[in-house]
Amino acid sequence: MAELIAHDGRAFRDTSSPSAPARPISATGPLRTSIVNFGAAERYDMLLRPPATGTYKLTVDLLHWITGEVIMSRQIPIIAG
C-alpha cells in the first residue's frame, strides 16, 4: 500500500469543498492506493507502507499508449525491515 504525497513536485490537496481552503492531503488524512497509473515524464512522491516486515514485489508494466498492451513488465523486490 502506498501513501501518495505529491505529483510532479506539487503536494496533493483536499479540494472536496469549493468554499474551503485546499489544504494539503497530509493535513486531512492520507491518500492511499495500491495501483498508480502514470505517463512518461510524470513523477510521484509516495511512502510505501507494507503491512509487515518481509519481501514484497513492486510490479512495473510499460503499456502501449494506444492499445494498452503490456510491452514490458518488471518486478522489483522491496525489502521491509
PDB file with SEQRES, HELIX, SHEET and CRYST1 records, atoms N, CA, C and O in Angstrom:
SEQRES   1 A   81  MET ALA GLU LEU ILE ALA HIS ASP GLY ARG ALA PHE ARG          
SEQRES   2 A   81  ASP THR SER SER PRO SER ALA PRO ALA ARG PRO ILE SER          
SEQRES   3 A   81  ALA THR GLY PRO LEU ARG THR SER ILE VAL ASN PHE GLY          
SEQRES   4 A   81  ALA ALA GLU ARG TYR ASP MET LEU LEU ARG PRO PRO ALA          
SEQRES   5 A   81  THR GLY THR TYR LYS LEU THR VAL ASP LEU LEU HIS TRP          
SEQRES   6 A   81  ILE THR GLY GLU VAL ILE MET SER ARG GLN ILE PRO ILE          
SEQRES   7 A   81  ILE ALA GLY                                                  
HELIX    1 AA1 ILE A   25  THR A   28  1                                   4    
SHEET    1 AA1 3 ARG A  10  ALA A  11  0                                        
SHEET    2 AA1 3 ALA A   2  HIS A   7 -1                                        
SHEET    3 AA1 3 LEU A  31  THR A  33 -1                                        
SHEET    1 AA2 2 ALA A   2  HIS A   7  0                                        
SHEET    2 AA2 2 TYR A  44  LEU A  48 -1                                        
SHEET    1 AA3 2 GLY A  54  LEU A  63  0                                        
SHEET    2 AA3 2 VAL A  70  ALA A  80 -1                                        
CRYST1    1.000    1.000    1.000  90.00  90.00  90.00 P 1           1          
ATOM      1  N   MET A   1       0.844  -1.168   0.000  1.00  0.00           N  
ATOM      2  CA  MET A   1       0.000   0.000   0.000  1.00  0.00           C  
ATOM      3  C   MET A   1       0.893   1.236   0.000  1.00  0.00           C  
ATOM      4  O   MET A   1       1.849   1.314   0.772  1.00  0.00           O  
ATOM      5  N   ALA A   2       0.588   2.188  -0.852  1.00  0.00           N  
ATOM      6  CA  ALA A   2       1.379   3.413  -0.955  1.00  0.00           C  
ATOM      7  C   ALA A   2       0.558   4.612  -0.491  1.00  0.00           C  
ATOM      8  O   ALA A   2      -0.637   4.713  -0.771  1.00  0.00           O  
ATOM      9  N   GLU A   3       1.218   5.508   0.219  1.00  0.00           N  
ATOM     10  CA  GLU A   3       0.601   6.775   0.603  1.00  0.00           C  
ATOM     11  C   GLU A   3       1.132   7.837  -0.349  1.00  0.00           C  
ATOM     12  O   GLU A   3       2.324   8.146  -0.338  1.00  0.00           O  
ATOM     13  N   LEU A   4       0.248   8.395  -1.171  1.00  0.00           N  
ATOM     14  CA  LEU A   4       0.656   9.385  -2.164  1.00  0.00           C  
ATOM     15  C   LEU A   4       0.839  10.742  -1.500  1.00  0.00           C  
ATOM     16  O   LEU A   4      -0.010  11.190  -0.729  1.00  0.00           O  
ATOM     17  N   ILE A   5       1.965  11.393  -1.810  1.00  0.00           N  
ATOM     18  CA  ILE A   5       2.312  12.666  -1.188  1.00  0.00           C  
ATOM     19  C   ILE A   5       2.189  13.815  -2.189  1.00  0.00           C  
ATOM     20  O   ILE A   5       1.578  14.844  -1.899  1.00  0.00           O  
ATOM     21  N   ALA A   6       2.784  13.623  -3.381  1.00  0.00           N  
ATOM     22  CA  ALA A   6       2.826  14.714  -4.363  1.00  0.00           C  
ATOM     23  C   ALA A   6       2.909  14.152  -5.776  1.00  0.00           C  
ATOM     24  O   ALA A   6       3.265  12.993  -5.986  1.00  0.00           O  
ATOM     25  N   HIS A   7       2.571  15.003  -6.733  1.00  0.00           N  
ATOM     26  CA  HIS A   7       2.664  14.670  -8.156  1.00  0.00           C  
ATOM     27  C   HIS A   7       3.428  15.788  -8.837  1.00  0.00           C  
ATOM     28  O   HIS A   7       3.061  16.958  -8.730  1.00  0.00           O  
ATOM     29  N   ASP A   8       4.494  15.424  -9.539  1.00  0.00           N  
ATOM     30  CA  ASP A   8       5.357  16.394 -10.221  1.00  0.00           C  
ATOM     31  C   ASP A   8       5.811  17.525  -9.297  1.00  0.00           C  
ATOM     32  O   ASP A   8       5.884  18.683  -9.706  1.00  0.00           O  
ATOM     33  N   GLY A   9       6.117  17.170  -8.041  1.00  0.00           N  
ATOM     34  CA  GLY A   9       6.650  18.139  -7.092  1.00  0.00           C  
ATOM     35  C   GLY A   9       5.608  18.996  -6.401  1.00  0.00           C  
ATOM     36  O   GLY A   9       5.963  19.874  -5.615  1.00  0.00           O  
ATOM     37  N   ARG A  10       4.314  18.763  -6.676  1.00  0.00           N  
ATOM     38  CA  ARG A  10       3.251  19.553  -6.046  1.00  0.00           C  
ATOM     39  C   ARG A  10       2.445  18.649  -5.119  1.00  0.00           C  
ATOM     40  O   ARG A  10       1.962  17.592  -5.525  1.00  0.00           O  
ATOM     41  N   ALA A  11       2.309  19.081  -3.872  1.00  0.00           N  
ATOM     42  CA  ALA A  11       1.581  18.283  -2.880  1.00  0.00           C  
ATOM     43  C   ALA A  11       0.121  18.109  -3.287  1.00  0.00           C  
ATOM     44  O   ALA A  11      -0.501  19.039  -3.800  1.00  0.00           O  
ATOM     45  N   PHE A  12      -0.428  16.902  -3.056  1.00  0.00           N  
ATOM     46  CA  PHE A  12      -1.856  16.684  -3.274  1.00  0.00           C  
ATOM     47  C   PHE A  12      -2.623  17.527  -2.268  1.00  0.00           C  
ATOM     48  O   PHE A  12      -2.195  17.687  -1.125  1.00  0.00           O  
ATOM     49  N   ARG A  13      -3.758  18.063  -2.699  1.00  0.00           N  
ATOM     50  CA  ARG A  13      -4.566  18.926  -1.838  1.00  0.00           C  
ATOM     51  C   ARG A  13      -6.005  18.440  -1.788  1.00  0.00           C  
ATOM     52  O   ARG A  13      -6.504  17.841  -2.741  1.00  0.00           O  
ATOM     53  N   ASP A  14      -6.667  18.703  -0.666  1.00  0.00           N  
ATOM     54  CA  ASP A  14      -8.074  18.350  -0.490  1.00  0.00           C  
ATOM     55  C   ASP A  14      -8.918  19.453  -1.126  1.00  0.00           C  
ATOM     56  O   ASP A  14      -9.003  20.560  -0.594  1.00  0.00           O  
ATOM     57  N   THR A  15      -9.535  19.151  -2.253  1.00  0.00           N  
ATOM     58  CA  THR A  15     -10.379  20.122  -2.954  1.00  0.00           C  
ATOM     59  C   THR A  15     -11.848  19.701  -2.914  1.00  0.00           C  
ATOM     60  O   THR A  15     -12.625  20.068  -3.796  1.00  0.00           O  
ATOM     61  N   SER A  16     -12.227  18.934  -1.894  1.00  0.00           N  
ATOM     62  CA  SER A  16     -13.595  18.413  -1.816  1.00  0.00           C  
ATOM     63  C   SER A  16     -14.636  19.488  -1.518  1.00  0.00           C  
ATOM     64  O   SER A  16     -15.810  19.295  -1.831  1.00  0.00           O  
ATOM     65  N   SER A  17     -14.248  20.599  -0.932  1.00  0.00           N  
ATOM     66  CA  SER A  17     -15.196  21.677  -0.624  1.00  0.00           C  
ATOM     67  C   SER A  17     -14.811  22.931  -1.408  1.00  0.00           C  
ATOM     68  O   SER A  17     -13.719  23.468  -1.223  1.00  0.00           O  
ATOM     69  N   PRO A  18     -15.717  23.405  -2.297  1.00  0.00           N  
ATOM     70  CA  PRO A  18     -15.379  24.589  -3.096  1.00  0.00           C  
ATOM     71  C   PRO A  18     -15.255  25.866  -2.279  1.00  0.00           C  
ATOM     72  O   PRO A  18     -14.646  26.831  -2.740  1.00  0.00           O  
ATOM     73  N   SER A  19     -15.829  25.894  -1.058  1.00  0.00           N  
ATOM     74  CA  SER A  19     -15.774  27.114  -0.252  1.00  0.00           C  
ATOM     75  C   SER A  19     -14.688  27.086   0.818  1.00  0.00           C  
ATOM     76  O   SER A  19     -14.512  28.062   1.547  1.00  0.00           O  
ATOM     77  N   ALA A  20     -13.961  25.978   0.917  1.00  0.00           N  
ATOM     78  CA  ALA A  20     -12.916  25.859   1.937  1.00  0.00           C  
ATOM     79  C   ALA A  20     -11.539  25.927   1.285  1.00  0.00           C  
ATOM     80  O   ALA A  20     -11.402  25.665   0.090  1.00  0.00           O  
ATOM     81  N   PRO A  21     -10.518  26.279   2.069  1.00  0.00           N  
ATOM     82  CA  PRO A  21      -9.159  26.274   1.517  1.00  0.00           C  
ATOM     83  C   PRO A  21      -8.745  24.867   1.091  1.00  0.00           C  
ATOM     84  O   PRO A  21      -9.181  23.880   1.683  1.00  0.00           O  
ATOM     85  N   ALA A  22      -7.921  24.783   0.083  1.00  0.00           N  
ATOM     86  CA  ALA A  22      -7.413  23.488  -0.397  1.00  0.00           C  
ATOM     87  C   ALA A  22      -6.189  23.122   0.427  1.00  0.00           C  
ATOM     88  O   ALA A  22      -5.056  23.422   0.049  1.00  0.00           O  
ATOM     89  N   ARG A  23      -6.435  22.461   1.570  1.00  0.00           N  
ATOM     90  CA  ARG A  23      -5.356  22.090   2.475  1.00  0.00           C  
ATOM     91  C   ARG A  23      -4.591  20.894   1.914  1.00  0.00           C  
ATOM     92  O   ARG A  23      -5.161  20.090   1.176  1.00  0.00           O  
ATOM     93  N   PRO A  24      -3.308  20.767   2.255  1.00  0.00           N  
ATOM     94  CA  PRO A  24      -2.558  19.583   1.827  1.00  0.00           C  
ATOM     95  C   PRO A  24      -3.210  18.314   2.360  1.00  0.00           C  
ATOM     96  O   PRO A  24      -3.763  18.307   3.459  1.00  0.00           O  
ATOM     97  N   ILE A  25      -3.143  17.250   1.583  1.00  0.00           N  
ATOM     98  CA  ILE A  25      -3.723  15.970   1.987  1.00  0.00           C  
ATOM     99  C   ILE A  25      -3.144  15.522   3.331  1.00  0.00           C  
ATOM    100  O   ILE A  25      -3.846  14.896   4.125  1.00  0.00           O  
ATOM    101  N   SER A  26      -1.877  15.836   3.592  1.00  0.00           N  
ATOM    102  CA  SER A  26      -1.258  15.417   4.848  1.00  0.00           C  
ATOM    103  C   SER A  26      -1.984  16.010   6.057  1.00  0.00           C  
ATOM    104  O   SER A  26      -1.907  15.449   7.151  1.00  0.00           O  
ATOM    105  N   ALA A  27      -2.682  17.126   5.882  1.00  0.00           N  
ATOM    106  CA  ALA A  27      -3.419  17.746   6.980  1.00  0.00           C  
ATOM    107  C   ALA A  27      -4.819  17.162   7.139  1.00  0.00           C  
ATOM    108  O   ALA A  27      -5.428  17.312   8.198  1.00  0.00           O  
ATOM    109  N   THR A  28      -5.342  16.496   6.106  1.00  0.00           N  
ATOM    110  CA  THR A  28      -6.714  15.985   6.148  1.00  0.00           C  
ATOM    111  C   THR A  28      -6.781  14.470   6.252  1.00  0.00           C  
ATOM    112  O   THR A  28      -7.852  13.913   6.489  1.00  0.00           O  
ATOM    113  N   GLY A  29      -5.658  13.803   6.079  1.00  0.00           N  
ATOM    114  CA  GLY A  29      -5.632  12.345   6.131  1.00  0.00           C  
ATOM    115  C   GLY A  29      -4.906  11.803   4.911  1.00  0.00           C  
ATOM    116  O   GLY A  29      -4.836  12.477   3.884  1.00  0.00           O  
ATOM    117  N   PRO A  30      -4.370  10.609   5.010  1.00  0.00           N  
ATOM    118  CA  PRO A  30      -3.560  10.077   3.912  1.00  0.00           C  
ATOM    119  C   PRO A  30      -4.392   9.700   2.687  1.00  0.00           C  
ATOM    120  O   PRO A  30      -5.566   9.344   2.793  1.00  0.00           O  
ATOM    121  N   LEU A  31      -3.751   9.787   1.527  1.00  0.00           N  
ATOM    122  CA  LEU A  31      -4.318   9.343   0.259  1.00  0.00           C  
ATOM    123  C   LEU A  31      -3.597   8.051  -0.086  1.00  0.00           C  
ATOM    124  O   LEU A  31      -2.429   8.074  -0.473  1.00  0.00           O  
ATOM    125  N   ARG A  32      -4.296   6.906   0.054  1.00  0.00           N  
ATOM    126  CA  ARG A  32      -3.647   5.598  -0.108  1.00  0.00           C  
ATOM    127  C   ARG A  32      -4.181   4.865  -1.332  1.00  0.00           C  
ATOM    128  O   ARG A  32      -5.346   4.997  -1.707  1.00  0.00           O  
ATOM    129  N   THR A  33      -3.286   4.085  -1.944  1.00  0.00           N  
ATOM    130  CA  THR A  33      -3.655   3.273  -3.096  1.00  0.00           C  
ATOM    131  C   THR A  33      -2.686   2.113  -3.231  1.00  0.00           C  
ATOM    132  O   THR A  33      -1.604   2.121  -2.644  1.00  0.00           O  
ATOM    133  N   SER A  34      -3.081   1.122  -4.005  1.00  0.00           N  
ATOM    134  CA  SER A  34      -2.171   0.017  -4.301  1.00  0.00           C  
ATOM    135  C   SER A  34      -1.781   0.004  -5.775  1.00  0.00           C  
ATOM    136  O   SER A  34      -0.933  -0.791  -6.182  1.00  0.00           O  
ATOM    137  N   ILE A  35      -2.398   0.888  -6.590  1.00  0.00           N  
ATOM    138  CA  ILE A  35      -2.082   0.980  -8.021  1.00  0.00           C  
ATOM    139  C   ILE A  35      -1.947   2.454  -8.396  1.00  0.00           C  
ATOM    140  O   ILE A  35      -2.795   3.271  -8.036  1.00  0.00           O  
ATOM    141  N   VAL A  36      -0.882   2.792  -9.119  1.00  0.00           N  
ATOM    142  CA  VAL A  36      -0.682   4.142  -9.626  1.00  0.00           C  
ATOM    143  C   VAL A  36      -0.425   4.038 -11.124  1.00  0.00           C  
ATOM    144  O   VAL A  36       0.519   3.375 -11.553  1.00  0.00           O  
ATOM    145  N   ASN A  37      -1.264   4.692 -11.917  1.00  0.00           N  
ATOM    146  CA  ASN A  37      -1.055   4.757 -13.364  1.00  0.00           C  
ATOM    147  C   ASN A  37      -0.521   6.141 -13.701  1.00  0.00           C  
ATOM    148  O   ASN A  37      -1.071   7.150 -13.261  1.00  0.00           O  
ATOM    149  N   PHE A  38       0.556   6.186 -14.487  1.00  0.00           N  
ATOM    150  CA  PHE A  38       1.077   7.482 -14.887  1.00  0.00           C  
ATOM    151  C   PHE A  38       1.796   7.362 -16.216  1.00  0.00           C  
ATOM    152  O   PHE A  38       2.158   6.270 -16.655  1.00  0.00           O  
ATOM    153  N   GLY A  39       1.992   8.501 -16.841  1.00  0.00           N  
ATOM    154  CA  GLY A  39       2.608   8.535 -18.160  1.00  0.00           C  
ATOM    155  C   GLY A  39       4.069   8.913 -18.106  1.00  0.00           C  
ATOM    156  O   GLY A  39       4.635   9.145 -17.038  1.00  0.00           O  
ATOM    157  N   ALA A  40       4.661   8.972 -19.270  1.00  0.00           N  
ATOM    158  CA  ALA A  40       6.078   9.337 -19.392  1.00  0.00           C  
ATOM    159  C   ALA A  40       6.297  10.733 -18.821  1.00  0.00           C  
ATOM    160  O   ALA A  40       5.450  11.615 -18.965  1.00  0.00           O  
ATOM    161  N   ALA A  41       7.429  10.919 -18.178  1.00  0.00           N  
ATOM    162  CA  ALA A  41       7.878  12.193 -17.618  1.00  0.00           C  
ATOM    163  C   ALA A  41       7.048  12.666 -16.430  1.00  0.00           C  
ATOM    164  O   ALA A  41       7.201  13.810 -16.003  1.00  0.00           O  
ATOM    165  N   GLU A  42       6.166  11.816 -15.878  1.00  0.00           N  
ATOM    166  CA  GLU A  42       5.467  12.154 -14.644  1.00  0.00           C  
ATOM    167  C   GLU A  42       6.246  11.592 -13.467  1.00  0.00           C  
ATOM    168  O   GLU A  42       6.987  10.618 -13.599  1.00  0.00           O  
ATOM    169  N   ARG A  43       6.068  12.218 -12.324  1.00  0.00           N  
ATOM    170  CA  ARG A  43       6.778  11.752 -11.140  1.00  0.00           C  
ATOM    171  C   ARG A  43       5.828  11.835  -9.941  1.00  0.00           C  
ATOM    172  O   ARG A  43       5.083  12.802  -9.781  1.00  0.00           O  
ATOM    173  N   TYR A  44       5.877  10.812  -9.119  1.00  0.00           N  
ATOM    174  CA  TYR A  44       5.057  10.753  -7.907  1.00  0.00           C  
ATOM    175  C   TYR A  44       5.957  10.592  -6.696  1.00  0.00           C  
ATOM    176  O   TYR A  44       6.937   9.849  -6.737  1.00  0.00           O  
ATOM    177  N   ASP A  45       5.623  11.293  -5.612  1.00  0.00           N  
ATOM    178  CA  ASP A  45       6.278  11.092  -4.325  1.00  0.00           C  
ATOM    179  C   ASP A  45       5.324  10.245  -3.497  1.00  0.00           C  
ATOM    180  O   ASP A  45       4.151  10.586  -3.343  1.00  0.00           O  
ATOM    181  N   MET A  46       5.833   9.139  -2.966  1.00  0.00           N  
ATOM    182  CA  MET A  46       4.974   8.274  -2.171  1.00  0.00           C  
ATOM    183  C   MET A  46       5.765   7.587  -1.083  1.00  0.00           C  
ATOM    184  O   MET A  46       6.976   7.398  -1.194  1.00  0.00           O  
ATOM    185  N   LEU A  47       5.062   7.219  -0.030  1.00  0.00           N  
ATOM    186  CA  LEU A  47       5.629   6.405   1.038  1.00  0.00           C  
ATOM    187  C   LEU A  47       5.043   5.015   0.894  1.00  0.00           C  
ATOM    188  O   LEU A  47       3.824   4.855   0.830  1.00  0.00           O  
ATOM    189  N   LEU A  48       5.896   4.017   0.844  1.00  0.00           N  
ATOM    190  CA  LEU A  48       5.427   2.644   0.798  1.00  0.00           C  
ATOM    191  C   LEU A  48       5.227   2.173   2.233  1.00  0.00           C  
ATOM    192  O   LEU A  48       6.130   2.286   3.062  1.00  0.00           O  
ATOM    193  N   ARG A  49       4.052   1.652   2.519  1.00  0.00           N  
ATOM    194  CA  ARG A  49       3.710   1.220   3.874  1.00  0.00           C  
ATOM    195  C   ARG A  49       3.284  -0.250   3.863  1.00  0.00           C  
ATOM    196  O   ARG A  49       2.092  -0.559   3.854  1.00  0.00           O  
ATOM    197  N   PRO A  50       4.273  -1.153   3.862  1.00  0.00           N  
ATOM    198  CA  PRO A  50       3.918  -2.573   3.878  1.00  0.00           C  
ATOM    199  C   PRO A  50       3.271  -2.951   5.206  1.00  0.00           C  
ATOM    200  O   PRO A  50       3.578  -2.348   6.234  1.00  0.00           O  
ATOM    201  N   PRO A  51       2.379  -3.942   5.200  1.00  0.00           N  
ATOM    202  CA  PRO A  51       1.673  -4.326   6.424  1.00  0.00           C  
ATOM    203  C   PRO A  51       2.553  -5.040   7.460  1.00  0.00           C  
ATOM    204  O   PRO A  51       2.209  -5.082   8.641  1.00  0.00           O  
ATOM    205  N   ALA A  52       3.677  -5.595   7.022  1.00  0.00           N  
ATOM    206  CA  ALA A  52       4.564  -6.323   7.939  1.00  0.00           C  
ATOM    207  C   ALA A  52       5.957  -6.400   7.319  1.00  0.00           C  
ATOM    208  O   ALA A  52       6.128  -6.107   6.136  1.00  0.00           O  
ATOM    209  N   THR A  53       6.948  -6.792   8.112  1.00  0.00           N  
ATOM    210  CA  THR A  53       8.283  -6.977   7.565  1.00  0.00           C  
ATOM    211  C   THR A  53       8.258  -8.135   6.567  1.00  0.00           C  
ATOM    212  O   THR A  53       7.428  -9.039   6.666  1.00  0.00           O  
ATOM    213  N   GLY A  54       9.167  -8.092   5.619  1.00  0.00           N  
ATOM    214  CA  GLY A  54       9.238  -9.151   4.611  1.00  0.00           C  
ATOM    215  C   GLY A  54       9.664  -8.592   3.275  1.00  0.00           C  
ATOM    216  O   GLY A  54      10.031  -7.422   3.166  1.00  0.00           O  
ATOM    217  N   THR A  55       9.613  -9.430   2.265  1.00  0.00           N  
ATOM    218  CA  THR A  55       9.968  -9.032   0.904  1.00  0.00           C  
ATOM    219  C   THR A  55       8.694  -8.934   0.072  1.00  0.00           C  
ATOM    220  O   THR A  55       7.876  -9.853   0.053  1.00  0.00           O  
ATOM    221  N   TYR A  56       8.541  -7.814  -0.610  1.00  0.00           N  
ATOM    222  CA  TYR A  56       7.369  -7.551  -1.449  1.00  0.00           C  
ATOM    223  C   TYR A  56       7.848  -7.316  -2.877  1.00  0.00           C  
ATOM    224  O   TYR A  56       9.032  -7.074  -3.107  1.00  0.00           O  
ATOM    225  N   LYS A  57       6.934  -7.386  -3.826  1.00  0.00           N  
ATOM    226  CA  LYS A  57       7.267  -7.147  -5.228  1.00  0.00           C  
ATOM    227  C   LYS A  57       6.537  -5.913  -5.723  1.00  0.00           C  
ATOM    228  O   LYS A  57       5.315  -5.808  -5.616  1.00  0.00           O  
ATOM    229  N   LEU A  58       7.309  -4.979  -6.268  1.00  0.00           N  
ATOM    230  CA  LEU A  58       6.761  -3.817  -6.942  1.00  0.00           C  
ATOM    231  C   LEU A  58       6.746  -4.157  -8.422  1.00  0.00           C  
ATOM    232  O   LEU A  58       7.801  -4.391  -9.012  1.00  0.00           O  
ATOM    233  N   THR A  59       5.565  -4.187  -9.033  1.00  0.00           N  
ATOM    234  CA  THR A  59       5.448  -4.539 -10.443  1.00  0.00           C  
ATOM    235  C   THR A  59       5.306  -3.275 -11.268  1.00  0.00           C  
ATOM    236  O   THR A  59       4.457  -2.429 -10.986  1.00  0.00           O  
ATOM    237  N   VAL A  60       6.144  -3.150 -12.294  1.00  0.00           N  
ATOM    238  CA  VAL A  60       6.105  -2.019 -13.210  1.00  0.00           C  
ATOM    239  C   VAL A  60       5.799  -2.561 -14.598  1.00  0.00           C  
ATOM    240  O   VAL A  60       6.553  -3.373 -15.134  1.00  0.00           O  
ATOM    241  N   ASP A  61       4.685  -2.108 -15.181  1.00  0.00           N  
ATOM    242  CA  ASP A  61       4.297  -2.511 -16.534  1.00  0.00           C  
ATOM    243  C   ASP A  61       4.400  -1.317 -17.465  1.00  0.00           C  
ATOM    244  O   ASP A  61       3.905  -0.236 -17.145  1.00  0.00           O  
ATOM    245  N   LEU A  62       5.031  -1.499 -18.604  1.00  0.00           N  
ATOM    246  CA  LEU A  62       5.079  -0.487 -19.653  1.00  0.00           C  
ATOM    247  C   LEU A  62       4.007  -0.862 -20.666  1.00  0.00           C  
ATOM    248  O   LEU A  62       4.069  -1.924 -21.286  1.00  0.00           O  
ATOM    249  N   LEU A  63       3.013   0.027 -20.832  1.00  0.00           N  
ATOM    250  CA  LEU A  63       1.884  -0.248 -21.713  1.00  0.00           C  
ATOM    251  C   LEU A  63       1.976   0.554 -23.000  1.00  0.00           C  
ATOM    252  O   LEU A  63       2.465   1.683 -23.003  1.00  0.00           O  
ATOM    253  N   HIS A  64       1.507  -0.034 -24.091  1.00  0.00           N  
ATOM    254  CA  HIS A  64       1.385   0.693 -25.360  1.00  0.00           C  
ATOM    255  C   HIS A  64       0.324   1.774 -25.168  1.00  0.00           C  
ATOM    256  O   HIS A  64      -0.762   1.478 -24.670  1.00  0.00           O  
ATOM    257  N   TRP A  65       0.605   3.000 -25.545  1.00  0.00           N  
ATOM    258  CA  TRP A  65      -0.268   4.116 -25.223  1.00  0.00           C  
ATOM    259  C   TRP A  65      -1.594   4.092 -25.967  1.00  0.00           C  
ATOM    260  O   TRP A  65      -2.532   4.770 -25.549  1.00  0.00           O  
ATOM    261  N   ILE A  66      -1.706   3.341 -27.049  1.00  0.00           N  
ATOM    262  CA  ILE A  66      -2.976   3.264 -27.782  1.00  0.00           C  
ATOM    263  C   ILE A  66      -3.720   1.967 -27.458  1.00  0.00           C  
ATOM    264  O   ILE A  66      -4.901   2.003 -27.112  1.00  0.00           O  
ATOM    265  N   THR A  67      -3.050   0.836 -27.566  1.00  0.00           N  
ATOM    266  CA  THR A  67      -3.722  -0.457 -27.398  1.00  0.00           C  
ATOM    267  C   THR A  67      -3.816  -0.906 -25.942  1.00  0.00           C  
ATOM    268  O   THR A  67      -4.663  -1.735 -25.611  1.00  0.00           O  
ATOM    269  N   GLY A  68      -2.966  -0.377 -25.071  1.00  0.00           N  
ATOM    270  CA  GLY A  68      -2.949  -0.809 -23.681  1.00  0.00           C  
ATOM    271  C   GLY A  68      -2.239  -2.137 -23.469  1.00  0.00           C  
ATOM    272  O   GLY A  68      -2.221  -2.669 -22.359  1.00  0.00           O  
ATOM    273  N   GLU A  69      -1.648  -2.678 -24.549  1.00  0.00           N  
ATOM    274  CA  GLU A  69      -0.915  -3.948 -24.458  1.00  0.00           C  
ATOM    275  C   GLU A  69       0.337  -3.775 -23.603  1.00  0.00           C  
ATOM    276  O   GLU A  69       1.039  -2.769 -23.712  1.00  0.00           O  
ATOM    277  N   VAL A  70       0.612  -4.765 -22.750  1.00  0.00           N  
ATOM    278  CA  VAL A  70       1.824  -4.731 -21.933  1.00  0.00           C  
ATOM    279  C   VAL A  70       3.018  -5.027 -22.833  1.00  0.00           C  
ATOM    280  O   VAL A  70       3.132  -6.120 -23.388  1.00  0.00           O  
ATOM    281  N   ILE A  71       3.909  -4.040 -22.974  1.00  0.00           N  
ATOM    282  CA  ILE A  71       5.106  -4.178 -23.806  1.00  0.00           C  
ATOM    283  C   ILE A  71       6.237  -4.795 -23.004  1.00  0.00           C  
ATOM    284  O   ILE A  71       7.018  -5.593 -23.523  1.00  0.00           O  
ATOM    285  N   MET A  72       6.319  -4.422 -21.735  1.00  0.00           N  
ATOM    286  CA  MET A  72       7.388  -4.893 -20.868  1.00  0.00           C  
ATOM    287  C   MET A  72       6.875  -4.905 -19.435  1.00  0.00           C  
ATOM    288  O   MET A  72       6.064  -4.060 -19.056  1.00  0.00           O  
ATOM    289  N   SER A  73       7.341  -5.849 -18.645  1.00  0.00           N  
ATOM    290  CA  SER A  73       6.963  -5.913 -17.236  1.00  0.00           C  
ATOM    291  C   SER A  73       8.205  -6.268 -16.420  1.00  0.00           C  
ATOM    292  O   SER A  73       8.989  -7.137 -16.803  1.00  0.00           O  
ATOM    293  N   ARG A  74       8.368  -5.584 -15.295  1.00  0.00           N  
ATOM    294  CA  ARG A  74       9.478  -5.859 -14.388  1.00  0.00           C  
ATOM    295  C   ARG A  74       8.937  -5.944 -12.974  1.00  0.00           C  
ATOM    296  O   ARG A  74       8.009  -5.223 -12.606  1.00  0.00           O  
ATOM    297  N   GLN A  75       9.524  -6.829 -12.185  1.00  0.00           N  
ATOM    298  CA  GLN A  75       9.207  -6.924 -10.766  1.00  0.00           C  
ATOM    299  C   GLN A  75      10.443  -6.537  -9.973  1.00  0.00           C  
ATOM    300  O   GLN A  75      11.527  -7.083 -10.178  1.00  0.00           O  
ATOM    301  N   ILE A  76      10.266  -5.590  -9.067  1.00  0.00           N  
ATOM    302  CA  ILE A  76      11.368  -5.066  -8.272  1.00  0.00           C  
ATOM    303  C   ILE A  76      11.146  -5.492  -6.820  1.00  0.00           C  
ATOM    304  O   ILE A  76      10.102  -5.186  -6.243  1.00  0.00           O  
ATOM    305  N   PRO A  77      12.114  -6.197  -6.220  1.00  0.00           N  
ATOM    306  CA  PRO A  77      11.921  -6.606  -4.820  1.00  0.00           C  
ATOM    307  C   PRO A  77      12.066  -5.416  -3.872  1.00  0.00           C  
ATOM    308  O   PRO A  77      12.994  -4.616  -3.989  1.00  0.00           O  
ATOM    309  N   ILE A  78      11.138  -5.321  -2.943  1.00  0.00           N  
ATOM    310  CA  ILE A  78      11.168  -4.300  -1.899  1.00  0.00           C  
ATOM    311  C   ILE A  78      11.292  -5.050  -0.563  1.00  0.00           C  
ATOM    312  O   ILE A  78      10.439  -5.875  -0.235  1.00  0.00           O  
ATOM    313  N   ILE A  79      12.330  -4.769   0.189  1.00  0.00           N  
ATOM    314  CA  ILE A  79      12.563  -5.456   1.455  1.00  0.00           C  
ATOM    315  C   ILE A  79      12.209  -4.504   2.592  1.00  0.00           C  
ATOM    316  O   ILE A  79      12.831  -3.453   2.750  1.00  0.00           O  
ATOM    317  N   ALA A  80      11.204  -4.880   3.383  1.00  0.00           N  
ATOM    318  CA  ALA A  80      10.767  -4.080   4.529  1.00  0.00           C  
ATOM    319  C   ALA A  80      11.316  -4.720   5.798  1.00  0.00           C  
ATOM    320  O   ALA A  80      11.112  -5.908   6.045  1.00  0.00           O  
ATOM    321  N   GLY A  81      12.005  -3.933   6.587  1.00  0.00           N  
ATOM    322  CA  GLY A  81      12.619  -4.482   7.788  1.00  0.00           C  
ATOM    323  C   GLY A  81      12.209  -3.776   9.042  1.00  0.00           C  
ATOM    324  O   GLY A  81      12.656  -4.141  10.130  1.00  0.00           O  
TER     325      GLY A  81                                                      
END                                                                             
